[in-house]
Amino acid sequence: MAVFNAESLAIGLAIIGVVIIIAALLSGLVERSGLPQVGVFLALGAALGPFGLGVLDVSLDSPGLRIVATLSLALVLFTDAVSLNIGDVKRRAGLATRLLGPGTLLTAALIATAGWWLLNLSIPAAAMLGAALASTDPVLLRGLLRRRDVPEDARHALQLESGLNDLVLLPVIVVAISFLDQAGVAPNEGLAKLALHLLILGPGAGILVGLLAVAALDLIRKRLGVRRDYESLYSLGVALAAFGAAEAVHGSGFLAAFAAGLTIASVDVELCDCFVEYGGVTAEMFLLFTFVVLGSSLIWTGFTVIDGATLLFAAVALLVRTPVYLLSLVGSGVERRGRLLIAWFGPSGLSSLLLILLPVFATVPGSDRLFAICSLVVVASVVLHGGSPMLLAGAERKRARKEKKEAEKEPALPATSGTAERISIEELQRLWESDQPVTILDVRTERSLEGSQTQARAAVRLFPESVVARARELGLKEDNWLVAYCT
């Protein structure tokens, strides 16, 4: 992939197509079984790599890797930020502080200390490795967060952590890189310049782009109208524009992408769910494609650095989070099962690899070794944390089989023809007054529901992604009036 030609372009397009097709076909199986999706794509990368078919061979200095990794990290930072419910963050400010302060930063510090002590890393190198491995992977977490048997407080906590922890970890890596230049330390006169670029220019560019983008969208939508499909594409444009604007003024494009997303999430402007959902799906496709690229050969370099000290470090990196988070969450109000889930499910995945690639792209001495060590921990985390939801899925499958058997005893709901009609509030009121059996269905998406907990009178929650199963669980009657509403 180092040389761009027609053949490499064809191979790249074919791999992107395969990733999208396999991700779509396996989505249902992954959700039901708890199978780690990233494991499938790592295996696909290995099959395409030099130890398999030999059609994909990527090195750390490949220009294609830098492009893919940069796009992936920028998009995931933007979508993580724009997906945040600011009202929820404010309501759970105490929990967020526990997760990011004693949780994320202490975990990163302990991993860094283990790297310094066990692996003889310099303090800046150990800090970068600790920060990268303390990052929770959104792709590995996504399957768990979609499960209905996960306690609500645990789901919210993990969403907050995955959305916010890179905000405190990315600056650690950027600062550490500056201390590992050719001279070995960052000159004192460069610290003020670093702070300017890191804390002002990068986030400032992102905030400015976010504000201008939302203002332009709101203005044009009111006066001329904007098609929903193009509004979904708009989010990608904002993320890339924020990244480019910050890099143009020598700021951090990644912090700018996060700042732009956070700005959009904070502004009181109504956005369609497609704005967030399309950006999230696109970011996930880029992440999975990056897993394939890294899985071809690079991630397996972790096995080349295995020795006693490295294995002990990997164990510390994987397990230190649990006691740290259990202590951090004492007195948080989260129930015991939720605390255990939060403390255990902090998987290291692609976000860790993308963060540790930053010193590689900056040609920091010794960064190749940091990447190999990080890769070893990530592979172990994919197996350990990625496989854990399969245990949770076992009980869910048993319950589903039981419900299916009970449903088979009952007559199937008759198929209907024609399109569903709208009903006005006045018509609904007349049905109630005439004692007609009416069931109000709240079919809002999770994002819309988080925006407003207000619910229609006597409404029942019907999850859009599992309508049939939820209808059977609620025992909805086929001869009732079923009135669905969303916002």
N, C-alpha and C positions, 0 to 999 in steps of 0.2 A: 504493500500500500504506500510505500515511500515514493514511488514513481506514479504519476497520474497518466493513465492512458485509457483507451477505449475498453480494454479488457478489465482493468481494475474498476472502471465505472460500472460495467455490466455486473461484475461480481458484487460490488457494493449495493447496487440496486436490487439484485437478487436476494441478498442477505436481508436487506430491509423488508422486502416482500415476505420472505419466509418468517421473519420475526412477527410481523403483523398477523399473518395467517395463523401461525401456531398459537400466538397469544389469544386470538379470538376463539379458535377451536377448543383450547384448553381452559378457557375462562370458567365454564360451568364445572368442569372436573376439579379444578383448583379450588373453587369456592366450596364445593361439597366435601372434598377429601382433606383439605388442609395441606395438600401437597405444595412444597415450596416452589413457586413459579420460577424463581431465579435459578434454582437448581437445574430445571429443565433447559434453560438457556445457556447455562454454563456447560452442560453436557453437549448442547448443540454446537457451541463454540469449539469444544474439544474435538467433536466429530469433523468440523470443517478445518481445523488447524493442522499443523505439520505432523502431528501424531495420528491424524485421521486421513481425510481426503486431500489435505494439502492445498486447499484453495484459499486459505486465509492464514497469513503469517504476519503478525504485527509486533513491532519492537517499540520500546519506550521513546525512541526518537522519531517514530513515524508521524509525519504531518497529519495524516488522517486521524490518528489517535487524539492528537491535541484538539482538532476541530470537534470531534464527537464528544470528548470529555468536557470541553468548554461549554458546548451547547447544552449538554445534559445537566451540568451543575448549575448553569444560569437558569434554565427552565425549572429545575426542581426547587431552587431557592425562591423563584418568583411564585410558583404555584403553591408552595408551602405557605408563603406569606399571604397571598391573596385569598387563600382558603380559610384563613383564620377568622373566627367570629370575634371581633373586637369586644363586643358586649360580653361574650363568654370569658374572654381573657381578663376583662376588668372584674367580672364577678368572681373569678377564680384567681385573682392576683396573688393571693397567699400561696395557693397550690403551685402556680407557675414559678414563683420565687423559690419555693422548695425544690422544684424540679431542675431549675437552671442553676441555682446557686449551690447549695450543699450537694445536689444530685449530680448534674452534668460536670460542673467545674471540679468538684472533689474527685469524681471518677477519673476525669482527665488527668488530674494531678497525681493520683495514685498510679495510674498506668504509666505516666511519664517517669515517676520515681522508679518503678519496676524496670523500665527500659534503661534508665541511667545506671541502675545498680546491677542488673543481670546482664545487660547487653553492652555495657561500657559506652553508651551513647553520650554525646555532648548534651548539655542542658537544653540548648535550642532544638537539637534533633529529637531528643526525648519528648520535649513539649509538643512538637509537631505530631509525633507518633501518638502521644496520649490524646491530643485533641481530635485526631482523625478517628481513632478507635472508640472515642466516647460519643461519636455521632451515631444516632439511631437511624436505621435505613427505612425510608418511607415505603419502599416496595415490599420488603419483608413484613412490615407492620400492617400493610393495607389489608391483607387477607384476614388477619386477626380482628382488625377494627370493624370489618363488615359482619362479624359474627354477632348474632342477637343474644347469645348466652354470655357475652362479656359484660360485666357490670358497667352501668352507665358512667359512674365516676372514674372507673379505670379507663374507659374508652376516651373520655374527655381529657384525662391526664396524658395519655399517650399521644393524642392528637396535638395537645399543646406542646409537648416535648419535641415531637418530630417536626413541628412547624417552627419552633423557636430556638432549638439548641444550636443549630448551625450559626445563629446570630452571635453567640458568644464564643463559638469554637473557631470560626473562620478568621477573626482578627488575631487569635493566638498564632495561627499558622502564618499569616501574612507578616506579623511582627517577627516571628522566629526566623523566617526566610531572610529578613534583613540582617540578622545577626550571624548568618552563615555565608556571607559574601566572601570574596577572595581574601579580604584582610582578616577574616575571622570574627570581627565585631562590627557593629554598626557605628559609624562615627557619630560623636555627640551632636554635631551640627546637622546630621541627617535625621535625628529623632523628631525634630520639629516638623521637618518636611514630611516624614512618614506619618506623623499624626495628622497633618493637614490632608494628605491624600487619603488616609484610612478613615478618618472620622468626619471630614467635611466634604471633600470633593466627591468621593464615591457615593455616600448616602445622599448628599445634596443633589447630585445629578439625578439619582433615582427618584427622589421626592419631586423634583421639578418635572421630570418626564411623566410621573404618575399623575400629578395634578393637572398638567396640560392635557394628557390623554383622556382623563375622565371628563374634564371640562369640555373638550372638543366633542367627545361622544355624546354627552348630555345635550349640548347645543344642537348638534346636527340631528340627533334623534328627535328632538322636539320640533324642529323646523322642517326637516326633510324626511326623516325616518331612516332607520338603519335595519337592514335585513338581519334576522337572528343568526343565520349561518355566517354572515360576515362579522357579526358582533363576537362570535366565538373565536374567529381568527384574530380579532383585534387584540386579544390578550397576548398572543404570541408576539405580535408586533411591538407591544408595549415592553415586554421583557427584553427583546433584542435591542430596541431603541435605548432603553435605560443602560444596558450593558455597554453599548457602543458609545453613548454620551460620556459615561464615566471614564472609559478607557481613553477617550479623546483628550480629556483634561488630566490624564495620568492618575486617575482615581481607581478604586477597585470596582471593576464591572460586576463582580459577584455581589458585593455589598449593595451596589446600585440596583441590581435586579431584585434583591430582597426588599430594599427600601421602597421601590416602586410598587411591589405587590402589597406591602404593608400600608402604604399610602392609599391605595385603591380600596383596601379593606376598611380603612378608617373613615373614608369620605362617605357622607350620607347621600349617596346616589344609588338609585335602584339599578341593579345589573341582573340580566337574565342568568339563570343557572348555567346556560351554555357557555357563558364567559369564563367560568371557572372550570366546568367539567371538560370542555374541549382542551383547554390548556393542560389540565391534569392528565388526560388520556395521552396527549401528545408527549408530555414529559415522560410518562411511564413507558411509552414506546421507545423513546430515545434511551432511557435507562436500560431497558431490556436489550436493545441493540448494542449498547455499550458492554453489557454483560457478555454478549456473544463475542464481541471483539476481544475483550479481555480474556474470555474463556478459551480462545483459540490457543494461547500459549502463555501469556503474561502472568495470569493469576496462579498458574501452576509453578512459577518460579519460587513460590513460597516453600515448596518442598525441598528446594536446594539449600536452604539455610537452616534446616532442621538439625538441632543438637539439643543437649540437655537444657542449656540455659534458655534457648528459644522456646522450647516446649513449656518450660516453667513460666516464661513470660506470657505465652499464649493463654495458659490456664488462668493466670492473674487477670489478663485483659478480659477474658470471658466471664469470670466469676466475681470480680471485685465490685461490679455494679450492684449486685443483689444486696449485700449487707449495707452498702452506702445508701441505697434508696429506701430500704426498710427503715433505717434510722431517720432519714430525711422526712419520711412520711408519717412519723409518729406524731399524733396530735393533729393531723391534717383533716380528719373527718372522713377519710376514705376507709371503707370497711375492709376487713382482714383479707378476703379473697382478692379484692381489688388491689390492695397493696402488694400482695404476692405476684399478681400478674404484671403490675407496673415494674416491680423490681427485677423480674426475670426477663421480660420481653424488651430488651434493649439491644436488638441485633445489630452487628456490624455488617455492612454490606457495601453497596456501590457508593453510597455517600462517603464512606470511609476511604475507599479507593480514589474517588474523585478529589477528595481533599489532599490526600498524600501525593497525588500526581502534581499538585501545584509546585512543590519544591523540585520535582523532576523536570517540569517544563521551565523552571527558573535556573536549571543546570546547577543546583546546589550540590556540592560535593557530598557523596555518601547517600544521596537520595534514592539510588537504585536499591540499596540494601533496605532502606526504610520501606520502600514499596513491596519488596519481597516478604518482609516480616508482616506487614499489614495484610498482604494477600493470604498468608498462612492463617492468620486469625479470622479473616473473612470467610475462607473456605470452611473452617471449623464452625463458625457462627451460622453459616447457611445450613449445615447439617444439624447443629444443636438447636438453634432458635427456629430455623425454618421448618424443622420437622416437628417441633412441639405442638403447633396447631392441629396436627393430625391426631394427637391424643384427644384434644378437645372435640374434634370432629367425630370421634368414635361414638360418644354418647349421643351426639346430635343425629347420627345416622340411625341408631337404634330407635330413637324417638320418631324419626321420619318413617321408618318401616312400620312401626306400630300404627301411626296415623294413616298410612297408606292402606293397611289391612282393614282398618275401621272404615275408611272412605269407600273401599271396594264393596262393603256390605250395603252401602247406601246407593240409591239411584243416582246416576250421573246428572249433572245439571244440563238442561236442554240447551242446545246451541241456538243462538239467536241470529237473525239476519237483519240487515240494515244498520244504519249508523246510530250511535248513542245521541240522544237529544239533550239539549240544555233545558234547565228548569229555572224559573225565576223564584225569587224569595216569596213573592205573593202566591205562586202556585204551590210552593212547598208549605206555606202557611195553611192553604186550603186543604191540603192532604192531611195535615195534622188535625185540623178542625173537624174533618170528616172521619176521624179515627182510622185512617188508612195505616197499615203497617209500613213504617218508613225507617230506614237505617241510613244515617249520615256517615259517609266514609271520608276520613281525612287522608288524602293520598299525596300530601306534600312531600317533596324530597327532604333529606336530612338537613340540607343547607337552609331551605325555606323554613323548616320547622325550628331550627336554631335561631332564625331571625325573629320569630314571634311564637311564643308558647301558647298564645291565645287560640282556643279551639272552639268550633261551633258547638252549640248545645247538643248534648247526648251523642256526639260524634265518636266513632271508634277509629283507631289508627290502622291503616292498611298500607303496608310497606310496598312501594311501587315495584321493587325488585323481586318480591315473593308474594304476589297477589293470591295465587291459588292456595298455597300452603297456609297463608294467614287467614283467608276466607274460611277454610276448613277448621282452623283452630278457633275462630270466633263463632263458628256454627251459623253462618249467614243463611237465611232462608231464601230459597229460590223464588218464592211468590211475594217477597217483600219489595217495596220500592227501594232501590239502592241509589242513593244520591251522593256522588263523589264530588269533592271540591279540592282545589289547590290554589296556591298564590304565586 
